[in-house]
Protein backbone atom coordinates (compact mmCIF):
# COMPACT_ATOMS: atom_id res chain seq x y z
CA UNK A 1 0.00 0.00 0.00
CA UNK A 2 2.89 2.34 0.81
CA UNK A 3 6.41 1.95 -0.62
CA UNK A 4 9.50 2.07 1.56
CA UNK A 5 11.86 4.90 0.69
CA UNK A 6 15.20 3.20 -0.07
CA UNK A 7 17.32 6.12 1.14
CA UNK A 8 15.36 6.25 4.38
CA UNK A 9 15.81 2.49 4.78
CA UNK A 10 19.59 2.74 4.29
CA UNK A 11 19.78 5.44 6.95
CA UNK A 12 17.63 3.39 9.32
CA UNK A 13 19.80 0.30 8.76
CA UNK A 14 22.94 2.23 9.69
CA UNK A 15 21.27 3.73 12.76
CA UNK A 16 19.92 0.33 13.83
CA UNK A 17 23.44 -1.12 13.75
CA UNK A 18 24.97 1.85 15.59
CA UNK A 19 22.46 1.30 18.40
CA UNK A 20 22.94 -2.48 18.44
CA UNK A 21 26.73 -2.25 18.68
CA UNK A 22 26.56 0.48 21.30
CA UNK A 23 24.39 -1.62 23.61
CA UNK A 24 26.31 -4.87 23.04
CA UNK A 25 29.95 -3.82 22.67
CA UNK A 26 29.82 -0.71 24.82
CA UNK A 27 33.32 0.40 25.82
CA UNK A 28 34.89 -2.73 24.31
CA UNK A 29 34.55 -6.50 23.98
CA UNK A 30 36.57 -7.87 26.90
CA UNK A 31 35.88 -11.44 25.76
CA UNK A 32 37.35 -10.90 22.31
CA UNK A 33 40.38 -9.31 23.96
CA UNK A 34 41.35 -12.81 25.11
CA UNK A 35 42.10 -13.71 21.48
CA UNK A 36 45.29 -12.70 19.72
CA UNK A 37 45.04 -9.78 17.31
CA UNK A 38 46.66 -11.85 14.55
CA UNK A 39 44.19 -14.75 14.86
CA UNK A 40 41.98 -15.21 11.80
CA UNK A 41 38.91 -17.41 11.51
CA UNK A 42 36.32 -18.79 9.15
CA UNK A 43 32.65 -18.91 10.17
CA UNK A 44 29.27 -19.77 8.74
CA UNK A 45 25.76 -18.97 9.85
CA UNK A 46 23.20 -21.74 9.46
CA UNK A 47 19.47 -21.97 10.04
CA UNK A 48 18.07 -24.76 12.17
CA UNK A 49 14.55 -24.40 10.79
CA UNK A 50 12.61 -23.64 7.62
CA UNK A 51 12.21 -19.89 7.15
CA UNK A 52 11.88 -16.93 4.84
CA UNK A 53 15.25 -15.23 5.07
CA UNK A 54 15.67 -11.49 5.68
CA UNK A 55 18.36 -9.16 6.98
CA UNK A 56 21.41 -9.21 4.69
CA UNK A 57 21.97 -5.46 4.74
CA UNK A 58 21.92 -5.35 8.55
CA UNK A 59 24.53 -8.12 8.79
CA UNK A 60 26.72 -6.42 6.18
CA UNK A 61 26.40 -3.13 8.04
CA UNK A 62 27.50 -4.68 11.36
CA UNK A 63 30.88 -5.60 9.93
CA UNK A 64 31.10 -2.45 7.82
CA UNK A 65 31.00 -0.50 11.08
CA UNK A 66 32.91 -2.98 13.21
CA UNK A 67 35.64 -4.19 10.86
CA UNK A 68 35.42 -3.75 7.06
CA UNK A 69 38.12 -6.37 6.56
CA UNK A 70 35.61 -9.13 7.39
CA UNK A 71 34.44 -10.77 4.17
CA UNK A 72 30.90 -12.09 3.81
CA UNK A 73 29.84 -14.46 1.05
CA UNK A 74 26.08 -14.85 0.91
CA UNK A 75 24.33 -18.01 -0.22
CA UNK A 76 20.85 -16.47 0.04
CA UNK A 77 19.01 -13.25 -0.71
CA UNK A 78 16.26 -11.51 1.24
CA UNK A 79 12.93 -13.20 0.57
CA UNK A 80 14.46 -16.62 -0.17
CA UNK A 81 12.90 -19.67 1.46
CA UNK A 82 15.54 -21.68 3.31
CA UNK A 83 15.55 -25.20 4.69
CA UNK A 84 16.93 -26.50 8.01
CA UNK A 85 20.74 -26.74 8.19
CA UNK A 86 21.20 -24.49 5.17
CA UNK A 87 24.24 -22.22 5.20
CA UNK A 88 23.13 -18.62 4.85
CA UNK A 89 26.50 -16.88 4.74
CA UNK A 90 30.18 -17.66 5.18
CA UNK A 91 32.47 -15.15 6.86
CA UNK A 92 36.20 -14.76 7.06
CA UNK A 93 38.34 -12.27 8.95
CA UNK A 94 39.91 -11.47 12.31
CA UNK A 95 38.57 -13.83 14.94
CA UNK A 96 38.06 -10.97 17.37
CA UNK A 97 35.81 -9.11 14.94
CA UNK A 98 33.78 -12.17 14.02
CA UNK A 99 33.05 -12.94 17.66
CA UNK A 100 32.32 -9.33 18.59
CA UNK A 101 29.81 -8.95 15.76
CA UNK A 102 28.20 -12.37 16.15
CA UNK A 103 25.32 -11.48 18.47
CA UNK A 104 24.33 -8.28 16.68
CA UNK A 105 24.27 -10.08 13.34
CA UNK A 106 22.27 -13.01 14.67
CA UNK A 107 19.80 -10.73 16.46
CA UNK A 108 18.99 -8.86 13.26
CA UNK A 109 18.79 -11.98 11.10
CA UNK A 110 16.68 -13.91 13.61
CA UNK A 111 14.16 -11.11 14.15
CA UNK A 112 13.80 -10.03 10.53
CA UNK A 113 13.67 -13.58 9.21
CA UNK A 114 11.08 -14.34 11.89
CA UNK A 115 8.98 -11.38 10.72
CA UNK A 116 9.28 -12.40 7.07
CA UNK A 117 8.48 -16.02 7.88
CA UNK A 118 5.36 -15.17 9.91
CA UNK A 119 4.16 -12.84 7.16
CA UNK A 120 4.79 -15.48 4.51
CA UNK A 121 2.66 -17.98 6.41
CA UNK A 122 -0.33 -15.64 6.53
CA UNK A 123 0.12 -14.57 2.91
CA UNK A 124 -0.01 -18.22 1.91
CA UNK A 125 -3.36 -18.65 3.68
CA UNK A 126 -5.10 -15.98 1.57
CA UNK A 127 -3.49 -16.90 -1.73
CA UNK A 128 -5.96 -16.56 -4.58
CA UNK A 129 -8.43 -14.28 -2.76
CA UNK A 130 -6.99 -11.04 -4.14
CA UNK A 131 -6.67 -9.43 -0.71
CA UNK A 132 -3.49 -7.62 0.31
CA UNK A 133 -2.13 -8.26 3.81
CA UNK A 134 -0.89 -5.12 5.53
CA UNK A 135 1.25 -4.58 8.60
CA UNK A 136 0.55 -1.89 11.21
CA UNK A 137 2.52 0.52 13.43
CA UNK A 138 2.75 -2.20 16.11
CA UNK A 139 6.48 -2.67 15.58
CA UNK A 140 9.50 -2.89 17.88
CA UNK A 141 10.60 0.64 18.85
CA UNK A 142 13.44 1.81 16.63
CA UNK A 143 13.01 -1.05 14.16
CA UNK A 144 9.89 0.00 12.27
CA UNK A 145 11.44 0.28 8.81
CA UNK A 146 13.42 -2.91 9.35
CA UNK A 147 10.31 -4.89 10.26
CA UNK A 148 8.22 -3.33 7.51
CA UNK A 149 10.93 -4.28 5.04
CA UNK A 150 10.80 -7.84 6.40
CA UNK A 151 7.02 -7.90 5.89
CA UNK A 152 7.59 -7.12 2.22
CA UNK A 153 10.18 -9.90 2.00
CA UNK A 154 7.50 -12.25 3.31
CA UNK A 155 5.04 -11.19 0.62
CA UNK A 156 3.00 -8.70 2.63
CA UNK A 157 2.47 -4.99 2.02
CA UNK A 158 3.02 -1.95 4.20
CA UNK A 159 0.41 0.25 5.80
CA UNK A 160 1.48 3.82 6.57
CA UNK A 161 4.97 4.17 7.99
CA UNK A 162 3.97 6.56 10.73
CA UNK A 163 1.79 9.51 11.61
CA UNK A 164 3.24 11.62 8.82
CA UNK A 165 2.51 9.91 5.51
CA UNK A 166 -1.26 9.27 5.55
CA UNK A 167 -4.36 10.07 7.58
CA UNK A 168 -6.09 7.44 9.69
CA UNK A 169 -8.99 9.23 11.33
CA UNK A 170 -10.21 7.49 14.46
CA UNK A 171 -12.94 8.06 17.03
CA UNK A 172 -11.02 10.63 19.07
CA UNK A 173 -10.02 12.59 15.96
CA UNK A 174 -13.68 12.69 14.91
CA UNK A 175 -14.77 13.92 18.34
CA UNK A 176 -12.09 16.61 18.42
CA UNK A 177 -12.98 17.84 14.92
CA UNK A 178 -16.72 18.01 15.59
CA UNK A 179 -17.77 15.13 13.37
CA UNK A 180 -16.65 12.60 10.79
CA UNK A 181 -17.37 14.77 7.76
CA UNK A 182 -15.58 17.70 9.36
CA UNK A 183 -12.53 15.56 10.09
CA UNK A 184 -12.31 14.24 6.52
CA UNK A 185 -12.77 17.73 5.09
CA UNK A 186 -10.04 19.09 7.35
CA UNK A 187 -7.69 16.31 6.27
CA UNK A 188 -8.23 16.97 2.56
CA UNK A 189 -7.78 20.69 3.16
CA UNK A 190 -4.65 20.47 5.30
CA UNK A 191 -2.72 17.99 3.13
CA UNK A 192 -4.13 17.68 -0.39
CA UNK A 193 -3.05 14.46 -2.06
CA UNK A 194 -2.50 12.53 1.15
CA UNK A 195 -4.61 9.39 1.46
CA UNK A 196 -7.44 9.74 3.95
CA UNK A 197 -8.58 6.62 5.78
CA UNK A 198 -11.39 6.52 8.35
CA UNK A 199 -11.85 3.89 11.04
CA UNK A 200 -15.48 2.80 11.47
CA UNK A 201 -17.21 0.51 13.95
CA UNK A 202 -20.72 0.28 12.43
CA UNK A 203 -22.38 0.27 9.02
CA UNK A 204 -23.87 3.67 9.86
CA UNK A 205 -20.38 5.10 10.33
CA UNK A 206 -19.36 3.44 7.08
CA UNK A 207 -22.13 5.34 5.27
CA UNK A 208 -20.92 8.60 6.82
CA UNK A 209 -17.34 7.91 5.73
CA UNK A 210 -18.46 7.13 2.18
CA UNK A 211 -20.50 10.35 2.01
CA UNK A 212 -17.55 12.31 3.38
CA UNK A 213 -15.28 11.08 0.58
CA UNK A 214 -12.83 8.87 2.49
CA UNK A 215 -10.34 7.07 0.26
CA UNK A 216 -10.09 3.97 2.46
CA UNK A 217 -12.48 2.81 5.15
CA UNK A 218 -11.28 0.54 7.95
CA UNK A 219 -13.76 -1.90 9.39
CA UNK A 220 -12.84 -2.30 13.04
CA UNK A 221 -13.99 -5.66 14.44
CA UNK A 222 -16.92 -5.98 12.03
CA UNK A 223 -18.82 -9.24 11.92
CA UNK A 224 -18.50 -11.37 8.81
CA UNK A 225 -21.98 -10.43 7.60
CA UNK A 226 -21.40 -6.72 8.19
CA UNK A 227 -18.04 -6.95 6.42
CA UNK A 228 -19.77 -8.43 3.38
CA UNK A 229 -22.41 -5.68 3.49
CA UNK A 230 -19.70 -3.02 3.76
CA UNK A 231 -17.94 -4.38 0.69
CA UNK A 232 -21.18 -4.19 -1.32
CA UNK A 233 -21.99 -0.66 -0.10
CA UNK A 234 -18.49 0.63 -0.88
CA UNK A 235 -17.94 -0.91 -4.29
CA UNK A 236 -16.47 1.73 -6.60
CA UNK A 237 -16.58 4.41 -3.91
CA UNK A 238 -13.75 3.52 -1.49
CA UNK A 239 -11.27 0.79 -0.68
CA UNK A 240 -12.11 -1.41 2.29
CA UNK A 241 -9.70 -2.59 4.98
CA UNK A 242 -10.64 -5.17 7.60
CA UNK A 243 -8.85 -4.98 10.94
CA UNK A 244 -9.10 -5.93 14.58
CA UNK A 245 -8.99 -9.37 16.15
CA UNK A 246 -8.22 -11.19 12.92
CA UNK A 247 -6.42 -14.49 13.41
CA UNK A 248 -5.70 -17.71 11.55
CA UNK A 249 -9.22 -18.96 12.30
CA UNK A 250 -11.04 -15.95 10.80
CA UNK A 251 -8.56 -14.74 8.18
CA UNK A 252 -9.68 -16.78 5.17
CA UNK A 253 -13.39 -16.10 5.63
CA UNK A 254 -12.75 -12.36 5.86
CA UNK A 255 -10.48 -12.44 2.82
CA UNK A 256 -13.24 -14.10 0.80
CA UNK A 257 -15.70 -11.25 1.48
CA UNK A 258 -13.91 -9.15 -1.12
CA UNK A 259 -12.20 -6.62 1.14
CA UNK A 260 -9.22 -4.93 -0.47
CA UNK A 261 -6.92 -5.08 2.55
CA UNK A 262 -6.54 -6.91 5.84
CA UNK A 263 -4.24 -5.30 8.40
CA UNK A 264 -2.70 -7.46 11.11
CA UNK A 265 -0.54 -6.27 13.99
CA UNK A 266 0.49 -9.87 14.59
CA UNK A 267 2.82 -9.76 11.57
CA UNK A 268 5.30 -7.64 13.53
CA UNK A 269 4.42 -7.83 17.22
CA UNK A 270 3.99 -11.58 17.74
CA UNK A 271 7.17 -12.72 16.04
CA UNK A 272 9.25 -15.74 17.06
CA UNK A 273 12.93 -15.45 16.23
CA UNK A 274 14.26 -17.94 13.71
CA UNK A 275 16.78 -20.36 15.24
CA UNK A 276 20.17 -19.49 13.70
CA UNK A 277 23.69 -20.41 14.73
CA UNK A 278 27.19 -19.20 13.88
CA UNK A 279 29.94 -21.81 13.79
CA UNK A 280 33.54 -20.62 13.85
CA UNK A 281 36.91 -22.26 13.27
CA UNK A 282 40.32 -20.60 13.59
CA UNK A 283 42.40 -20.79 10.41
CA UNK A 284 45.71 -19.34 11.67
ABEGO torsion letter per residue (X at the ends): XBBBBAAAAAAAAAAAAAAAAAAAAEAEBAAAAABBAABBBBBBBBBABBBBBBGAAAAAAAAAAABAABBBBBABBBGBBBBBGBBABBBBEBAAAAAAAAAAAAAAAAAAAAAAAAAAAAAAAABGAGBBBBBBABBBBGAAAAAAAAAAAAGBBBBBABAAABBBBBAAAAAAAGEAAAAAAAAAAABBGBBBBBBBABAAAAAAAAAAGBABBBBBGBBAAAAAAAAAAABGABBBBBBEGBBAAAAAAAAAAGBABBBBAAAAAABBBBBBBBBBBBAX
